Amino acid sequence: MTRQTLLQRMHQPATALMILSGCLLSPLLPTTAHAQSTPAASASATQELAPNAMIEQVTSQVLAELRNNTRLQTGDVAVATEAVNRVVMPHVNFRRMTAAAVGPAWRNATAQQRDQLVAAFEAMLIRTYAGSLEQVGDLRVVILPMRAQPADAKDVLVRSEVRGGDSPIQLDYRLEKTPGQGLGWKIYNVNVLGAWLVDTYRTQFAQQINASGIDGLIKALQEQNFKAEQ
């Protein structure tokens, strides 16, 4: 498998679902990747974990879903949406992710506009990746050792690599500490090959906002989602 082919496959729904845990939301990882059994993977859903253990557990859950849910492989958007909402979104601060992607204009948006942006952005991400899901080979995710962090750190970087091709693919996560919520951490940005998801969309959204404002961005996202349904 060439590096170019691997990169193309990394941007398919499997890669997306993982991103959007990352997941997406997120874009996710291959259905045939091997998720290894670890203490983190068997931890209780309500137990707070270290950030790298949290990513490892969620990754294992996503890979298991992709491997066992054959309907995901058909590109069924409804199935992908249900899987993302159930497996990935509890571990993502998607509202923060959307706010960062929208940029400064978010501060002036009304509560209704913000809700519409979150819903439209999530739907767009799912549809972008759910339409081309296919098996992508025998890839696996390896969580890399974390750099030393203060004991009270509230924002951390968890690095990982997708292995199985000609060379490893960088896949990193920014997490915020969320005591008492889920596993104790939530993802708010994902880096694939040096490109942060939020930054990529911020550039695109800024162009639309400059041209037609927040309502114009909402309309553009909703129209894109509507066309994808046809």
N, C-alpha and C positions, 0 to 999 in steps of 0.2 A: 504494500500500500504506500503510495507516494504521500509526501507531506501535504501537497495541494489537495489531494483527495481527502485526506484526514481532516484538513481544515474545513472543507466543504461539508463534510459529514458532521463536524462538531457544531454546525449552525442549524442542524435539523432539530425537530421537536424533542427528540430524546435529550439532546444537549440542552434544549430550552427548558424542559421540565426541571432539569437540575438547576439551571440558573435561577429559575423562578422559585427554587428553594432557598433554589437554584439549581422558579423554578422558575418555573416557567418556566414558571414562569418562568428564563430562564430560559435560555433558552434552554438540554438534558443529555442523557448519556445512553449509549447503545444498549439494546435489549439483550445482547449476549455477553455483556461485560460480567466479570466475576465479582460478586460482592462477598467479601470474606466475613466469616462469623467472628465477632469480637465482643468483648464485654460491653462496649458502647452500643453495639447494634442490638443488644438484648435488654438494654436499660428500660426502665419504666417510662411511659410517655410523659409522666408528670414529674420525673426526676430531673433536677437541674444538673447539667453537665458542664465540663470544661468546653470552651468554644471549639477546639479541634475534635473532641469526642462528639459534640453535637453535630458537626458537619459529617463526621464519619457515620453516625447513626442515620441521619437524614439521607445521605447518599445511598446507604444500604437499602433503605425503604424505597427510594426512587427506583433503584436498579431492579429490586424485586418486583415492583409494580410494572415496570417496562418489560420485564422478562415474562411475567405471568399473565398480564392483561393483553391478550392477543388482539382485542379490538383497538387498542392504541396503535397497532401497526397498520391499521387501515386508514389512518389519518382522520378518524371520526372526531370532529371538533367538540361535539357534546361530551364524548367520552374523555377527551383530553382535558376539557374544562373541569369535569367532575374529579378527575384524578389529580389535577393540579390543586384544586380547592381543598381536597381531602388530604393529600400527602405533603404538598409543598407549602401552600400559603400560610398554614399555622406557624411556620418558621421564618416568615418574611415580613418585614415592615414595609408593605407595598405602598402604603400611603406616603411614607418618607421617601421611598424610591421615586414615586410619581412626582412629589414636590420638588425633588432635586432635579429630575429630568425637565420639568417645566421651567425651573429657574426663578429669577426674581419676580416674574409675573404671578407666581403662586400666591405671593403675599397679598395681592390686590384682588384675587379671585374670591367670589362669594362661596359660602358653604355648599350651595347647590352646584356651582361650577366645579368645585374641587371633587365632589362626589362623582360628577359626570366624567371628569378627567381620569380618576382612578379606575372607574368601571370600563371606560373606553380603552385606556392604555392596557389594562389587563387582558381584555378581549382581543386587542390587536396582537399582543405578544403570543397569546395562545394560538390564534389563527395563523400567525406568521409561520409558526413552527409545526403546527399539527397537520399541515397539509402535505408534508413530504417525509413522514416517518418511515424509515426502513431499517432493516438490520444493518449494522455498520461494522461487523467484525468482532474480534475478541479483545476489545479494549477494557481497561480497568482503571480505577481511580486510586491514587496513592496520596494519602494525606501526609504532607511534609512536616518535619519537626518545627514547632513554633519558636520564634525568637523570644528571648526573655521579656516578660511583661510584668509591670507592677501588680501586686496582689489585688489591688483595688481597680485595675484597669476596666474601663467601661466601654472602650472601643478597641477592637483588635482586628488583625489581619490573619486569616487562615489560608495558607498556601497549599495547593495540591497540583498533581500532574495527572494527565490522562495518558496512559501508556499502552502500547500495543502496535504503534505505527513505526515509522522510520526514526522518529525522535519524539520526546515527551512534549505534551501540549500544556502550557500554563493555564491553570484555572484557579483563581483566587477569590476569596470572599471577604467583604468587610462586614463585621458584625457589631451590634450594639448590645450591651448588657440589659436584660429585661427581667429583673428579679420577680419571681412569682408568676411569670408568664411562660407557658410552654416549657421548653428545656433550659430556660435561663438566658438564652441569646436569640437574637433575630438578625437575619441577613438584610442588608439594605443596599448592597451593591455587589456586582460580580465582574471580575476581570477575566476576559478570555484573550490570551495571546497579547497581553499588554493593552487591550482596549477595554476601558470600563463601560459597562452597559449604560449607566446613567449619563456619562459624558457623551456617548455616541448619540443618544436620543435628545440630549439637551441641545445639541447643535441643530438637529433637524427641527425640533419644536420651536426654537428661537426664530427660525426663518418664517415659520407659519404664523407665530405670534406677532412678529414685526409687520407681516403683511395684512393680517386680519384679526388680531387680538386673540384673547382667550377663547371667545365664542367661536372664532374661526378655527382654532386648533381642535376644539371639541367636535365641531361639525366635520372637519376633515377626518378625524379618527373614526367617528361614527359612520361616515360614508364609506370609509375603507372597510370597516367591519361589515357593513350592509352588503357591499359588493362581494365580499368574500363568501357571504351566505348564498349568493345566487348560483 
